[in-house]
Amino acid sequence: MKKRYFNCRELVVLGVFAASIKVTSLIIALAGGGMNPVSLILKNLVFTTLLVVLLYKVRKLGTLTLFSVISALISFILLGGGITSIPTALLSSAASEMVVLLFCGPKRFYAPILCVFCYDLFSKSMALFVSYLMMRETPGLIFMVVAIVGVGYIGSLIGLGTGVYCARELRNAGIINH
C-alpha cells in the first residue's frame, strides 16, 4: 500500500481551516461595514492567526500552497472572487514555502511564522502590483490602495504574535502535537 504525503486527517484540517478563515473574514468585513481601518486590521489579524495555527498543526511542505488552492476555490465558487487574486495567492504561497525550505525547513519552530510572514508580504505586494497595472491611467489612486493595504498589513503583523500565542496554548492543551 502506497503511503500518501497528506493523510485524511490533515486534509480535513486544511479544509476546515480554509472554510473557517473565509467565513470569519467575510463576517468581519460585513459586520465592520466595509473598508474601515478597524475591520481591515481585525480581518487580517484573524486570518494570520488562524493561518499560523494551521501551519503549526500540519507541519508539512506544501500545506500553505494546498490551503491557497482550497481557499481560492472557496472564494471563486461561493463568493465569486476575482480571478486576478488566485494566481497571486498561489505564487505567494509557493514562494513562501520555497523561502522556508531554503532557510530553515518546515520542521523548525519558527518555520510557520516565517512562512506566513513571507506569504502576507508577497501576496500583498503582488496585489499592489496588479492594482498598479489595472490603474496605470490614474496612478494617483494607487496611493490610496497602498494606504488601505498598509493598514491591513498592521493586522497581519499583530496576527503573527497572536498566532504563536494561540499555537502555544493549543500545544499545551494537547491539540497541536509538535
Secondary structure, 3 states (H helix, E strand, C coil): CCCCCCCHHHHHHHHHHHHHHHHHHHHHHHHHCCCCHHHHHHHHHHHHHHHHHHHHHCCCCCHHHHHHHHHHHHHHHHHCCCCCHHHHHHHHHHHHHHHHHHHCCCCCCCHHHHHHHHHHHHHHHHHHHHHHHHCCCCCCHHHHHHHHHHHHHHHHHHHHHHHHHHHHHHHHHCCCCC
